[in-house]
Amino acid sequence: MKVLVVKMSSMGDIVHAQPLVTDIHKQFPNAKIDWVCEAAFAAIPAMHPGVADVIPISLRRWRRNLTDPDTRRAFRAFVERLRRVQYDWVIDCQGLIKSAVISRLARASHRAGLSWASSRDAVASLAYDRKAVVPKSLHVVSRNRAVAAAALGYAVAEPARFGLQPPAVPTAWRSSQRAYAVLIPGASRDEKLWPEAHWLAVAKRLVGQGLQVCWLWGSAPERERVLRLARACGSVQDASAQNVAVATDALANSLVPPFLSVAQAAALIADAQVVVGLDTGFTHLAGALGRPTVGIFCDFDATQCAVTGDAPCESLGGVGQIPALDAVEAAVHRLLATAQVK
């Protein structure tokens, strides 16, 4: 059986859909599963051994350059690649008009997706011949699994298993063998941020427990923030400068890595003793990679979108509910007790 999964963005949403691959392979061990997603996030489904091929798309970039001849050529090349395989099923668990269009462009005997009442874009349901009625109140991971189960006719009974295997990528900028924690204090919106004084307190406590603190960042403002926090925490190995390639000061309290791709960040996260992060894609990826993870939610649903994975995870806060420092520190303490020293 050949299956195409359409879940293109965002990063966290793609992470949340990975257990459906594990589910399908348990029911159909010989299934060939391909995946369409934004090129920037293609490394995520590629980490699942059950995904045979990742078909990258660059809709976000193409929409900014619709009249550019290069855009038209790139889109034609994408469609050509998409249509190389005749699929038995296309499973669209995104439920948007854009994902429904991609589902129709693919060559397939059957197409499945969310029903009119279950989709974010209700009209998207018109693209499918198998429509899954999935309560919007379900956890996002359960919603994705339910679409695939409804399409292929099996029951979802066991806990979700992400099954991701982090890539082996070089990290010459980190030569220390010390155990470490990863902190992710950056977010897409200021409303999601947690007070810097709280981050500093958590970092100092982790350092006091013998861990080096690795500060993950993804933009220039985030780099400035993590450098400020790292310096306030004591000695710093700053590998974030553009030309830094070899680690120095391996005994520093904090490590600020260079800008990391999704694959590089996954390799770093995969060996962390604990991860503490805001409601971002990398925090959700940490849980999926089986690391004990504390998710801090300051402006989003911490129940329906709670961090989950193949290791203990805790999510604190919610819309307009900034988690207290002592609650986060207590969660970190509990999860550190479950960490496997590597």
N, C-alpha and C positions, 0 to 999 in steps of 0.2 A: 504494500500500500504506500502511495506517495502522497504526502501531506505538505501543504504550504501554510505556514503561520504568518499572519500579517499583524504585526505589532511594531509600529515604526518609532514611536517616541512616547513619552520622554524617557530619560534614563531609568528612573525608578519604575516606571510602568513596564519597561522591558524586563527588568529584574523580576517584577511580580509575576510575569507570565511564564517564567522558566519551569515551574513545577509541572505545567501541562505536558511538557516534553517527557518528563519522567513518567507521568501517568500513561501517556500514549504507548511508550515503549514497554511498559509493564503489561499492557493489554495486547499489544501487537509488536512483539520483539523484533520483527523484521521490517518494521515501518521505516521509510526514508523520509525524514523531516527536514524541510528547508525553511528559511526564515527571511522575511523582508523587514529591514529596519533602517533608520537613518545611519548614514555612513559613520558618523561620529560615535555611534554606540554599537557598531557591528561586533566589537570584541566581546560583548556580553553573551549573545547566543552562541558565539564561537567557543565559549568556555564550556558549553554543555556537550559532553561526548555524544549525546543523542541527536545533535543537530548536524546534518550532513553538509549543508551549504548555506552560507549567509549571502543574501542578495542585497547589497547596499543601495540606498536611495538617498538623494540629497534635496528633498522637497523644500526644506527651509532655505537653502541657498538658491535654488532655482526660482522660487517665488520672488526673490529680490531682483532677478535678472531675466524676466520672462521673454524679453525681446532679443536677448543676446543669442547669436547663432550657436555659441558653445553650449548654452543651456538646452537648446533644441536638440543638438547632437547628443548630449549626455542623456536626455530623456529618451530619445529613440534607442540608444544603446541599452538603457535600463529595460525598456519594454521588450527589446529583442532577447535579452538574457532571461527576463521573467517568463517569456513564452516558450523557452526551449523545452521545458518539461510539461508533459500532460499529467496533471495531478488528479488523484481521485477526490481529494478534498482540499478546499481552501478554508482555513479557519481564521476568521477576522474577529479577534477579541478586543479590538480597539473601539469599535462602535462609532466611528466618525465618518463623515462623508468622504474624506480623503482616503481612508482605509478601505471603504466600500468600493471606491473607484479602482483602487489597486486590485481588489479581489475580483472585480469584473474583468480587468485586463488580463489576469492570469488565465491560462487554459486549464479548465477543471471540469470534472463530471458533476461535482456538487460543491456548494458554497454554504458555509455556516457562519452565523454571527448572532448578535444580540437582537432580541425582539424589539418591536416599536416602543413598548413601554420600558424596556431595559436599557436602551441605547442612550448615549449622551446626545447624539444627533439621530432623532427617531427615523428620519427618512432613510438613513443608512440601511435600515432593516429590509428595505425593498430589494437590496442587492442579493439577498440570501434565499436559498430554498429550504434551509433548515434554520429555524429561529429559536434561540434559547431564551426562555423566560427566566431571568435571574434577578432576584431582589437587589435593589441598589444599596440596601443596608448591609449586604455581605461584605466581609473583608475583601479587598481587591484581589488577593491571591485566589480566594475561593471563587470569585466571579470569573476569572480567567479559566480556572480548571473546569468550571461548570459549562462553559461554552464548548470546550473540546469534548467533554463527556456527553453532552447532549447531541453533538454532531455524530460521534462514533459509537454511541449506544452502550456506554458502560457507566457504572456507578462510581462516584468518588467517595471512598469510605475511609481511607487512611490519611494520616497527616501529610502535609505537603513536604516534598523532598526536592530541593533545588538541584542538587547534584552537580554543581559547577566545579570545574577544575581550573585553578588559576594558571595563567601561562607562565612559562619560565622565561623571564626577561632579565637582562643584566641590570644591576644597581651598583655601579662602580662608585657612585657618590655615597654609598653606605657600606663601610667596611667593618663596622663594629658587630660583634656577635652578641651584644647585650640584648636582653629581652626588652620589648618596647610596647608602648601603647600608641594608638593613632587618635588624634583629635581633629575634628572637622568643624571649625567654627564659622565657615562661610555659607551663605545662602543666596538665593536669587533675589530675595526681597528683604528690605530692612526689617519688615514686620516679623520675619522669621528669626532674627538674630537674638542671641542670649547675651546677657551682660558680660562684658570683658572681664570684670572682676571675678565673676563666677568661673569663667574658663581658667583664669590664672590660679584660682584656688584649687580647682580639680587637677591642673597640671602639677602644681607644687606637691600635692598629696601623692600623685603617681610617682614623681621623682623621689619623694621620701620613701617610697616602697621599693626603690631600686630600679625603676623602669626609666628608660629614655622615652621622651615624648616626641613623636613625629607629628608635625603640624601640616595637614594637607590643605592645599590652596589651588584655586583654579582661575584667578583673574588678578590683575594688578592691585586693585583695592584689597582683595583677600590676602595677597602676599604681604602688603603693608601691615595688615592686621596681625597676621601670624608672626611676623618678625617682631612687632611691638610686644606681643604676648610672650614670645620665646625669650626675648632679651630681659623682660621683667621676671622671668622664671630662673635666670642664672646664665650659665655658659651656653653658647649656641654654636652648633655646626651649621653654617649657612651655605647650603649647596644650591640655593635658588638663583644665584647670579647666572647670567646667560652662559658664561664660559666655564663654569665649574663642572668638572667631570670626575674628579677623584676625591674621595672622602678625606677630610682633615678633622682633627680634634674629635676623634671617635668617642671620647669620654664625656662629651658635652651633655648637659642636662637635656637640651632640646636639639632636634634635627629639623631643619626646614629644607625639604627636598626641592629639586628643580620642578618646573612645570611637568606634570606627568600625564601621559596618555591614559586612557581607560585601562588598557592592559597593564601598564606599569603600576598604576595605582592599585589594581587588583592584586598584583604580586606583592606589593608592600603590605596591603591590608591583610592578606591571607596568613601572614606569620605574626600578626599582632596578638598580644595577650588579651587586649580588650580594645574596643573602638567606642568612642563617644562622639556623637555627631548630631548636627541639626537635621531637620527633615529634608535631606538631599539624596540624590541618586547614589552617591558613594556610601552613605550610611546604610541604605537599603541593600546595597551590594555587599557590604560587610556581613550583614546577617545571612545573606544568601551564600556567602563563602564559608559559612560555618564558624564565624568568629563571635564571641560574646559581645553583644552590641547594646549600647544605651542610646536610644533615639530621643532627642529633645525637640518637642513640638511647641512652638510659641504662637503659631497662627494657622494651624491646620488640624484636621481630625486625627487624634492619636489613637483612635480605636479602629475605625475602618481601614486606616492606612498605617497601622502599627508596624514597626519593624519586626520582621519575622525571618526565620531561617533554620539552618541545620545545627544551631547551637542556641543556648539560652539568650533571649533578647528581652529588653524592657523598653517601653515607650512611655514618656512622661509629658504632661502638659496637654495642650489643645488650643482651640481657637480662643485667643485672648487670655490664655492661662499659661503664664510663664512659670516653668517648673522652679521650685525652690532649690537653692544650692544643696541643702542637706539631703533632699530627696534624691538628687542626682548622685551625690557622693555615696549615699547608701546603696544605690543601684550598682554603681561601679564596684563597690566593695563586694557585693553579692556575686557579681559576674566574674570578678577576678578569681574568686574561689573555685569557679568552674573551669577556668582556662587551662589548657593543656600546654605545659612548657615544652618548647620544641628544641 
